[in-house]
């Protein structure tokens, strides 16, 4: 069985090799990361190559430890070159009705609803991140961020985002701005995030790799 502490200091490629060798399988792919599911199905590992924002969500979960509407995080570490691995409990997608109900609770934020404390802390961290993290996006109210435990209890995930389209537009048009925004050790694999592998044409990949190489 894999010891998560052994993953500290690896890059996202070597981390993926270790997960695969231990029987983990890819079960999802977002814009920034690939998600791996454990052999017993109880946990997932979110692995990213370049990660400007996810640490803020991890801070939210740590600050509100054991909050019923946040996932249990079993392990989290920055990876070599600017990526990140976060291991958490396995969750399933919520239904459309469940998503709508949770977002309505978020908007209402009644004082006796657990979502109220969650929203306050999320908004505080969002304001803090907007002032300190380059190309920060905002709080993410995407309905797909509402998940559910096997028990049916709702859980909110991925509540923040960086402005990826703007980062990659600037990378192509003015790489020096990316160089000044992110230290070299934080962007070594900036051209390897999941959405590039999933959606970019060969020509787009070549252009992004050339731009990234120009500031390495």
Order of alpha helices (4+ residues) and beta strands (2+ residues): alpha-beta-beta-beta-alpha-beta-beta-beta-alpha-alpha-beta-beta-beta-beta-alpha-alpha-alpha-alpha
